[in-house]
Amino acid sequence: MMIEENKTKSKNMTLIKLLENIKFGTEVKEIGDTMEVSPIHANILVKKGIAKKV
């Protein structure tokens, strides 16, 4: 019997606008840049005052 693993990705992404410069991986994102992140990451960044939801 073979069991197939479910590898679906969540398509819920939240658009945010940065209020501060941040380092994101190897890139530096600047003030005013927009990016899509998961809802939980968006909430964390908003609470810290680093970004706002668009």
C-alpha positions as CSV (number, residue, x, y, z in Angstrom):
1,M,0.0,0.0,0.0
2,M,1.4,3.4,-1.0
3,I,0.4,6.6,1.0
4,E,0.6,9.8,-0.9
5,E,1.6,12.9,1.0
6,N,-0.5,16.0,0.6
7,K,1.9,18.8,-0.4
8,T,-0.6,21.6,-1.1
9,K,0.5,25.2,-0.2
10,S,-1.7,27.8,1.4
11,K,-2.5,30.5,-1.0
12,N,-3.4,33.1,1.7
13,M,-0.9,35.9,1.4
14,T,-1.1,39.4,2.8
15,L,0.3,42.5,1.1
16,I,2.2,44.8,3.3
17,K,4.1,48.1,2.9
18,L,7.3,48.6,4.8
19,L,7.7,51.6,7.2
20,E,11.4,50.7,8.0
21,N,14.4,49.3,6.1
22,I,14.7,45.5,6.8
23,K,17.0,42.8,5.7
24,F,15.0,40.0,4.0
25,G,17.2,37.0,3.3
26,T,20.0,38.3,1.2
27,E,18.1,41.4,0.0
28,V,17.6,44.7,1.7
29,K,14.0,45.9,1.5
30,E,13.6,49.7,1.7
31,I,10.9,52.0,3.2
32,G,7.8,52.0,0.9
33,D,8.5,48.6,-0.7
34,T,5.6,46.3,-0.8
35,M,5.8,42.5,-0.4
36,E,3.5,39.5,0.1
37,V,3.9,37.6,3.3
38,S,1.9,35.0,5.2
39,P,-0.9,36.5,7.4
40,I,0.9,35.6,10.7
41,H,4.2,37.3,9.5
42,A,2.2,40.3,8.4
43,N,0.6,40.6,11.9
44,I,4.0,40.3,13.6
45,L,5.5,43.1,11.4
46,V,2.5,45.3,12.0
47,K,2.6,44.9,15.8
48,K,6.3,45.8,15.8
49,G,5.6,48.9,13.7
50,I,7.8,47.7,10.8
51,A,5.0,47.5,8.2
52,K,1.3,48.3,7.6
53,K,-1.2,46.2,5.7
54,V,-2.2,47.5,2.2
